[in-house]
Structures are given as C-alpha cells and as structure tokens.
Amino acid sequence: MKRFLALIQNKYLIAGVAFFIWMCFFDRYDFSTQFAYQQEKNKLEREREFYESEITRIEQAIEDVQYSPREIQRIARERYKMKKDNEDIYVIQHVEPKQ
C-alpha cells in the first residue's frame, strides 16, 4: 500500500501518465485519427496503382493503333460500326432475362 501511495505521489509518473492519456485520446493526432489517415493512405495507394496500370494499358492501345492498320480497322468496326461497301453488319444485343 505504501508503495502504491509512493507511486501516486511521484509527480513525474503522474505527468507521464497524463501526457500519455492526452496523446492517445485528446491530441490532434490521436490513435483514431492515425488509423483513419492510414486507411485513407492505403485507399489512395490502391487507386494510384489502378490508375498507373490503366495508363500503361491505354498507352499500349495507343501504340497499337498508331502502328497497326489491322488494329485501326478492328476499332473502326467494333466501336463505330464502320463497314466496307460490299458488307452487311448485324449487331447482336444480349438481353438479360427478367427475374
């Protein structure tokens, strides 16, 4: 009991515990804020990786279009429904069954 009272009366221990509690719960950068910042950082890093892969994919597609007449023809036919004079085009649309 005397040892417990001696610990409580120690002003450095009291100041240290108060500082620890303040830093953990009341400070601007407490644990919950740090956790939220970490989650936001991870989300932004995942988005960055996604956009970097998209940029790489699009750059490859641009390069294919610039140097390949076959790719230009494929895009013209698929996206813009272009055709040659002696061809007929049939557009097939898939209909989802109603549930």
N, CA, C and O atoms as a DFTB+ gen file, in Angstrom:
396 C
 N C O
     1  1       0.826      -1.188       0.000
     2  2       0.000       0.000       0.000
     3  2       0.871       1.252       0.000
     4  3       0.594       2.223      -0.704
     5  1       1.937       1.206       0.814
     6  2       2.820       2.368       0.872
     7  2       3.511       2.580      -0.483
     8  3       3.747       3.708      -0.914
     9  1       3.819       1.474      -1.126
    10  2       4.475       1.588      -2.434
    11  2       3.522       2.215      -3.461
    12  3       3.940       3.031      -4.282
    13  1       2.257       1.835      -3.411
    14  2       1.258       2.405      -4.303
    15  2       1.096       3.902      -4.054
    16  3       1.020       4.685      -5.000
    17  1       1.044       4.293      -2.803
    18  2       0.942       5.717      -2.465
    19  2       2.181       6.477      -2.920
    20  3       2.086       7.626      -3.352
    21  1       3.339       5.837      -2.825
    22  2       4.569       6.492      -3.261
    23  2       4.550       6.692      -4.777
    24  3       5.022       7.715      -5.274
    25  1       4.007       5.723      -5.510
    26  2       3.903       5.866      -6.962
    27  2       2.931       6.980      -7.344
    28  3       3.188       7.754      -8.266
    29  1       1.816       7.050      -6.628
    30  2       0.827       8.081      -6.926
    31  2       1.374       9.471      -6.608
    32  3       1.045      10.434      -7.301
    33  1       2.182       9.587      -5.596
    34  2       2.722      10.882      -5.203
    35  2       3.889      11.313      -6.093
    36  3       4.318      12.465      -6.026
    37  1       4.397      10.426      -6.907
    38  2       5.504      10.761      -7.798
    39  2       4.977      11.661      -8.926
    40  3       4.192      11.218      -9.764
    41  1       5.413      12.919      -8.940
    42  2       4.880      13.887      -9.896
    43  2       5.307      13.573     -11.332
    44  3       4.587      13.905     -12.274
    45  1       6.455      12.944     -11.508
    46  2       6.905      12.595     -12.855
    47  2       6.046      11.481     -13.453
    48  3       5.727      11.497     -14.642
    49  1       5.682      10.528     -12.622
    50  2       4.811       9.450     -13.080
    51  2       3.437      10.000     -13.443
    52  3       2.866       9.633     -14.471
    53  1       2.913      10.873     -12.603
    54  2       1.606      11.467     -12.876
    55  2       1.658      12.279     -14.170
    56  3       0.751      12.194     -14.998
    57  1       2.712      13.060     -14.340
    58  2       2.853      13.859     -15.557
    59  2       2.993      12.956     -16.781
    60  3       2.419      13.246     -17.831
    61  1       3.745      11.873     -16.658
    62  2       3.921      10.945     -17.777
    63  2       2.625      10.264     -18.165
    64  3       2.311      10.147     -19.349
    65  1       1.865       9.809     -17.166
    66  2       0.586       9.154     -17.441
    67  2      -0.393      10.146     -18.060
    68  3      -1.102       9.814     -19.009
    69  1      -0.430      11.361     -17.525
    70  2      -1.322      12.382     -18.080
    71  2      -0.935      12.697     -19.528
    72  3      -1.805      12.844     -20.386
    73  1       0.357      12.798     -19.795
    74  2       0.827      13.066     -21.153
    75  2       0.439      11.922     -22.091
    76  3      -0.006      12.159     -23.214
    77  1       0.609      10.687     -21.627
    78  2       0.263       9.521     -22.438
    79  2      -1.231       9.509     -22.762
    80  3      -1.618       9.271     -23.906
    81  1      -2.065       9.764     -21.761
    82  2      -3.514       9.784     -21.979
    83  2      -3.884      10.912     -22.937
    84  3      -4.707      10.727     -23.834
    85  1      -3.279      12.071     -22.745
    86  2      -3.552      13.200     -23.639
    87  2      -3.181      12.853     -25.085
    88  3      -3.952      13.118     -26.007
    89  1      -2.012      12.267     -25.276
    90  2      -1.553      11.948     -26.627
    91  2      -2.406      10.845     -27.269
    92  3      -2.600      10.845     -28.485
    93  1      -2.908       9.920     -26.473
    94  2      -3.682       8.805     -27.020
    95  2      -5.120       9.176     -27.361
    96  3      -5.680       8.640     -28.317
    97  1      -5.728      10.078     -26.601
    98  2      -7.159      10.294     -26.763
    99  2      -7.566      11.725     -27.121
   100  3      -8.596      11.911     -27.770
   101  1      -6.804      12.732     -26.725
   102  2      -7.262      14.107     -26.895
   103  2      -6.449      14.916     -27.895
   104  3      -6.884      15.991     -28.307
   105  1      -5.315      14.441     -28.283
   106  2      -4.448      15.200     -29.173
   107  2      -5.021      15.224     -30.590
   108  3      -5.895      14.426     -30.930
   109  1      -4.532      16.124     -31.388
   110  2      -4.971      16.244     -32.772
   111  2      -4.637      14.978     -33.565
   112  3      -5.373      14.622     -34.486
   113  1      -3.575      14.314     -33.235
   114  2      -3.138      13.099     -33.926
   115  2      -3.270      11.881     -33.014
   116  3      -2.309      11.132     -32.837
   117  1      -4.444      11.682     -32.441
   118  2      -4.658      10.541     -31.557
   119  2      -4.744       9.242     -32.367
   120  3      -4.620       9.254     -33.592
   121  1      -4.956       8.136     -31.672
   122  2      -4.943       6.828     -32.326
   123  2      -6.020       6.704     -33.405
   124  3      -5.747       6.203     -34.495
   125  1      -7.225       7.151     -33.114
   126  2      -8.305       7.000     -34.097
   127  2      -8.029       7.831     -35.348
   128  3      -8.328       7.399     -36.461
   129  1      -7.461       9.019     -35.167
   130  2      -7.117       9.849     -36.319
   131  2      -6.007       9.198     -37.132
   132  3      -6.068       9.181     -38.361
   133  1      -5.005       8.668     -36.465
   134  2      -3.912       7.994     -37.164
   135  2      -4.430       6.780     -37.942
   136  3      -3.995       6.522     -39.064
   137  1      -5.357       6.043     -37.339
   138  2      -5.938       4.883     -38.013
   139  2      -6.703       5.315     -39.269
   140  3      -6.586       4.684     -40.319
   141  1      -7.484       6.389     -39.156
   142  2      -8.232       6.889     -40.312
   143  2      -7.281       7.370     -41.406
   144  3      -7.517       7.116     -42.587
   145  1      -6.211       8.062     -41.022
   146  2      -5.223       8.517     -42.005
   147  2      -4.560       7.333     -42.708
   148  3      -4.321       7.382     -43.914
   149  1      -4.268       6.286     -41.967
   150  2      -3.630       5.106     -42.557
   151  2      -4.566       4.425     -43.552
   152  3      -4.135       3.998     -44.623
   153  1      -5.841       4.325     -43.200
   154  2      -6.803       3.730     -44.126
   155  2      -6.933       4.565     -45.397
   156  3      -6.984       4.020     -46.500
   157  1      -6.986       5.886     -45.241
   158  2      -7.073       6.770     -46.407
   159  2      -5.832       6.636     -47.279
   160  3      -5.931       6.622     -48.506
   161  1      -4.670       6.538     -46.651
   162  2      -3.415       6.384     -47.395
   163  2      -3.424       5.082     -48.191
   164  3      -3.041       5.066     -49.361
   165  1      -3.856       3.995     -47.563
   166  2      -3.909       2.702     -48.255
   167  2      -4.878       2.751     -49.439
   168  3      -4.591       2.210     -50.506
   169  1      -6.022       3.401     -49.240
   170  2      -7.000       3.527     -50.321
   171  2      -6.407       4.312     -51.486
   172  3      -6.562       3.918     -52.642
   173  1      -5.735       5.409     -51.193
   174  2      -5.141       6.225     -52.248
   175  2      -4.016       5.485     -52.963
   176  3      -3.842       5.651     -54.171
   177  1      -3.254       4.676     -52.243
   178  2      -2.196       3.888     -52.885
   179  2      -2.786       2.856     -53.838
   180  3      -2.248       2.630     -54.922
   181  1      -3.898       2.227     -53.438
   182  2      -4.560       1.265     -54.331
   183  2      -5.091       1.969     -55.579
   184  3      -4.973       1.447     -56.688
   185  1      -5.676       3.155     -55.397
   186  2      -6.160       3.909     -56.549
   187  2      -5.009       4.295     -57.471
   188  3      -5.136       4.241     -58.694
   189  1      -3.899       4.679     -56.882
   190  2      -2.733       5.061     -57.684
   191  2      -2.244       3.881     -58.517
   192  3      -1.948       4.042     -59.701
   193  1      -2.156       2.693     -57.911
   194  2      -1.737       1.503     -58.649
   195  2      -2.715       1.196     -59.788
   196  3      -2.305       0.836     -60.892
   197  1      -4.017       1.343     -59.502
   198  2      -5.023       1.096     -60.534
   199  2      -4.837       2.052     -61.706
   200  3      -4.829       1.629     -62.863
   201  1      -4.688       3.335     -61.407
   202  2      -4.557       4.319     -62.484
   203  2      -3.243       4.165     -63.238
   204  3      -3.194       4.416     -64.442
   205  1      -2.188       3.760     -62.560
   206  2      -0.930       3.510     -63.265
   207  2      -1.076       2.345     -64.237
   208  3      -0.557       2.397     -65.352
   209  1      -1.780       1.297     -63.820
   210  2      -1.991       0.167     -64.731
   211  2      -2.898       0.568     -65.895
   212  3      -2.697       0.117     -67.023
   213  1      -3.893       1.412     -65.627
   214  2      -4.756       1.893     -66.704
   215  2      -3.972       2.745     -67.698
   216  3      -4.172       2.631     -68.907
   217  1      -3.087       3.592     -67.197
   218  2      -2.258       4.420     -68.079
   219  2      -1.394       3.535     -68.962
   220  3      -1.267       3.786     -70.160
   221  1      -0.800       2.501     -68.379
   222  2       0.028       1.579     -69.153
   223  2      -0.795       0.881     -70.231
   224  3      -0.351       0.746     -71.371
   225  1      -1.995       0.440     -69.865
   226  2      -2.870      -0.247     -70.821
   227  2      -3.268       0.687     -71.961
   228  3      -3.259       0.289     -73.126
   229  1      -3.615       1.915     -71.629
   230  2      -4.041       2.872     -72.654
   231  2      -2.878       3.272     -73.548
   232  3      -3.044       3.418     -74.759
   233  1      -1.702       3.449     -72.956
   234  2      -0.524       3.764     -73.780
   235  2      -0.232       2.641     -74.763
   236  3       0.138       2.898     -75.908
   237  1      -0.395       1.399     -74.325
   238  2      -0.190       0.258     -75.218
   239  2      -1.232       0.257     -76.335
   240  3      -0.910      -0.031     -77.488
   241  1      -2.476       0.577     -75.994
   242  2      -3.523       0.629     -77.018
   243  2      -3.244       1.737     -78.028
   244  3      -3.455       1.553     -79.227
   245  1      -2.774       2.877     -77.553
   246  2      -2.435       3.980     -78.462
   247  2      -1.305       3.568     -79.390
   248  3      -1.344       3.849     -80.588
   249  1      -0.310       2.908     -78.845
   250  2       0.815       2.453     -79.665
   251  2       0.348       1.440     -80.710
   252  3       0.791       1.476     -81.858
   253  1      -0.549       0.538     -80.307
   254  2      -1.079      -0.443     -81.258
   255  2      -1.824       0.243     -82.397
   256  3      -1.685      -0.144     -83.557
   257  1      -2.607       1.253     -82.068
   258  2      -3.388       1.953     -83.090
   259  2      -2.480       2.739     -84.026
   260  3      -2.754       2.823     -85.224
   261  1      -1.422       3.307     -83.506
   262  2      -0.545       4.125     -84.339
   263  2       0.218       3.298     -85.367
   264  3       0.500       3.785     -86.462
   265  1       0.552       2.071     -85.034
   266  2       1.445       1.301     -85.898
   267  2       0.801       0.072     -86.529
   268  3       1.484      -0.680     -87.225
   269  1      -0.469      -0.151     -86.312
   270  2      -1.087      -1.359     -86.845
   271  2      -2.385      -1.014     -87.586
   272  3      -3.376      -0.642     -86.958
   273  1      -2.382      -1.136     -88.905
   274  2      -3.621      -0.878     -89.659
   275  2      -4.730      -1.869     -89.294
   276  3      -5.913      -1.534     -89.343
   277  1      -4.344      -3.063     -88.937
   278  2      -5.336      -4.067     -88.549
   279  2      -6.075      -3.642     -87.276
   280  3      -7.281      -3.853     -87.153
   281  1      -5.346      -3.045     -86.335
   282  2      -5.954      -2.562     -85.089
   283  2      -6.892      -1.384     -85.368
   284  3      -7.957      -1.276     -84.760
   285  1      -6.496      -0.518     -86.277
   286  2      -7.358       0.613     -86.655
   287  2      -8.663       0.093     -87.251
   288  3      -9.743       0.591     -86.932
   289  1      -8.557      -0.898     -88.106
   290  2      -9.750      -1.475     -88.721
   291  2     -10.633      -2.145     -87.663
   292  3     -11.856      -2.009     -87.708
   293  1     -10.040      -2.850     -86.732
   294  2     -10.809      -3.511     -85.673
   295  2     -11.583      -2.497     -84.838
   296  3     -12.762      -2.700     -84.548
   297  1     -10.928      -1.413     -84.455
   298  2     -11.594      -0.395     -83.642
   299  2     -12.701       0.289     -84.438
   300  3     -13.780       0.549     -83.905
   301  1     -12.439       0.580     -85.706
   302  2     -13.461       1.219     -86.542
   303  2     -14.690       0.330     -86.673
   304  3     -15.818       0.823     -86.646
   305  1     -14.482      -0.961     -86.813
   306  2     -15.615      -1.871     -86.962
   307  2     -16.358      -2.078     -85.639
   308  3     -17.589      -2.076     -85.617
   309  1     -15.627      -2.256     -84.542
   310  2     -16.283      -2.572     -83.274
   311  2     -16.931      -1.351     -82.626
   312  3     -18.074      -1.421     -82.173
   313  1     -16.223      -0.257     -82.581
   314  2     -16.751       0.913     -81.868
   315  2     -17.677       1.764     -82.724
   316  3     -18.723       2.215     -82.257
   317  1     -17.297       1.978     -83.956
   318  2     -18.007       2.947     -84.786
   319  2     -18.882       2.291     -85.847
   320  3     -19.478       2.986     -86.670
   321  1     -18.967       0.975     -85.839
   322  2     -19.833       0.203     -86.735
   323  2     -19.585       0.532     -88.205
   324  3     -20.523       0.548     -89.003
   325  1     -18.346       0.791     -88.562
   326  2     -17.994       1.051     -89.959
   327  2     -17.906      -0.272     -90.713
   328  3     -17.644      -1.325     -90.131
   329  1     -18.130      -0.189     -92.015
   330  2     -18.101      -1.400     -92.830
   331  2     -17.581      -1.066     -94.215
   332  3     -17.505       0.095     -94.619
   333  1     -17.230      -2.114     -94.919
   334  2     -16.836      -1.947     -96.315
   335  2     -18.099      -1.882     -97.163
   336  3     -19.184      -2.226     -96.693
   337  1     -17.962      -1.442     -98.411
   338  2     -19.142      -1.242     -99.266
   339  2     -19.904      -2.534     -99.542
   340  3     -21.128      -2.507     -99.666
   341  1     -19.221      -3.642     -99.638
   342  2     -19.883      -4.889    -100.011
   343  2     -20.220      -5.764     -98.799
   344  3     -20.390      -6.974     -98.953
   345  1     -20.319      -5.191     -97.616
   346  2     -20.584      -5.973     -96.407
   347  2     -21.908      -5.563     -95.776
   348  3     -22.385      -4.441     -95.944
   349  1     -22.475      -6.501     -95.055
   350  2     -23.634      -6.222     -94.206
   351  2     -23.207      -6.450     -92.764
   352  3     -22.448      -7.374     -92.472
   353  1     -23.694      -5.607     -91.869
   354  2     -23.337      -5.733     -90.453
   355  2     -24.585      -6.095     -89.670
   356  3     -25.646      -5.497     -89.849
   357  1     -24.444      -7.072     -88.811
   358  2     -25.516      -7.482     -87.919
   359  2     -25.055      -7.219     -86.494
   360  3     -24.041      -7.759     -86.052
   361  1     -25.796      -6.396     -85.784
   362  2     -25.467      -6.077     -84.399
   363  2     -26.320      -6.965     -83.511
   364  3     -27.549      -6.924     -83.567
   365  1     -25.663      -7.758     -82.698
   366  2     -26.356      -8.679     -81.810
   367  2     -26.297      -8.109     -80.401
   368  3     -25.221      -7.866     -79.854
   369  1     -27.473      -7.902     -79.827
   370  2     -27.533      -7.385     -78.466
   371  2     -28.010      -8.500     -77.553
   372  3     -28.982      -9.195     -77.850
   373  1     -27.323      -8.658     -76.458
   374  2     -27.697      -9.672     -75.486
   375  2     -28.701      -9.068     -74.506
   376  3     -28.457      -8.014     -73.920
   377  1     -29.818      -9.745     -74.340
   378  2     -30.863      -9.268     -73.444
   379  2     -30.805     -10.100     -72.171
   380  3     -30.777     -11.330     -72.219
   381  1     -30.786      -9.423     -71.045
   382  2     -30.777     -10.110     -69.753
   383  2     -32.176     -10.660     -69.474
   384  3     -33.159      -9.941     -69.650
   385  1     -32.286     -11.912     -69.046
   386  2     -33.613     -12.448     -68.717
   387  2     -34.168     -11.778     -67.459
   388  3     -33.437     -11.510     -66.506
   389  1     -35.467     -11.516     -67.481
   390  2     -36.106     -10.902     -66.312
   391  2     -36.275     -11.952     -65.230
   392  3     -36.575     -13.114     -65.502
   393  1     -36.077     -11.517     -64.012
   394  2     -36.173     -12.471     -62.889
   395  2     -37.482     -12.339     -62.176
   396  3     -37.734     -13.060     -61.210
